[in-house]
Amino acid sequence: MKKLISWLETVFAPKLNHFLKRPFIAGVASATQKLLPFILTGCLVFFYNVFRSYFPALPDLSQVSNYSFGLLGLTMSYLVAYQCMEKLDHPRYEVNAGLTAIAVTMMLLFPSFNADGQMVIDFGRLGATGLLNGMVVGIFVSIVFHLYSKLHILENSVSIPDFLIEWVNNIVPIFITLAIVMILVFNLKIDVFQVIINFFMPLQAFGQTYWGMVLLMLIPAICYSMGVSSWAFGAVATPIYLAGMQANLNAVAAGLAPLNIVTNETHYGIALITMGGMGATLGLNFLMLFSKSKKLKSMGKICIGPSIFNINEPIMYSCVVFNPILMLPVWINAFVGPTIIWFVMKLGLLNIPSIQVNVGQVPAPISSVMFTNDWRAIIWYVVLFIVYLAIWYPFFKVYEKQLVKEEAE
């Protein structure tokens, strides 16, 4: 085990961090983070609609959701292109690359035009369904602009005004990008949007399986225990979560039961898998409060507030990250938690969330009951807390013994 931890610390983690800092990877990850306010705005309306169902006199705020959450695909295309240009150190192209990505996204909606010249599009393609499409568009636009920048056209000219050079060096990549997409969509009649969706369909389908659910929690947890933020995996997880929840919302609207377990609400919102934060660190924090080690007891008191709200950066970076003894229970919990919840929901012992609230900082079991609309969530909260506590206990006692000895010396 010591050799494994040493390899993870000295070889794997540095290489992973280096990979995640690559411009296109970092650009997509950064765009996903910046998209969060739009996601939360739409989710706020979904949460509000729960109360509106009991009080119909409340005003209809659906348009707020339509033009925030409902434009995620379009917004994502702009953010990915902009962030990639920033990470590639092309400040002159940031805005125009983002705007070009919006134009490309509109083309890929595969619009039709009626006799009056009005554009007819599927509005649903602009929202969560178009999230993957937005990512691909942003990356494509970024590649075109990046490759063009390497030509350094007119950059050393002394006879042409700087503003004119900048115009030319933006017009050309904009034209090339739009021309390529125009040929594909309007000349060759290829529905590129559907092609992209079909290409990623196996990933979406795998994400809604048991192993998909486990890996979407286990991989970020392993990396988190090595100091790599789970935000880096948002680009992979977010489209799967949003597509799954959108399907649940559609099913409920049609009078059917939600079927997709793998959503942000299940993984994070109900706080049964991430009890105290990723790796279910609330159990660790609870044990620290009664520790014989002065350090652990003090840290337990400091961290318990954030832990209740499922924020565990303080406890992770003070006790767990690259700590061989405490890393392992984080991994075990990231496997056990999703496994229990998967089978509990599959067997109908707990409702699958069908309320979209993309927030993981509401204390459990309050959030557990709210998002599942199921009082049995309290029972499972208690069961899982005991399970997590039992997993943490032996590892915690070993680590505590070490610290007590060090403090005595």
Helices and strands as residue ranges (DSSP letters): H 2-7, I 8-12, H 13-20, H 23-54, H 62-66, G 69-71, H 72-87, H 94-107, E 112-113, E 119-120, G 123-126, G 128-130, H 131-149, H 162-182, I 183-187, H 192-207, H 210-224, G 230-233, H 234-253, H 264-264, I 265-269, H 282-289, H 294-308, H 313-315, I 316-320, H 324-346, H 366-372, H 376-408
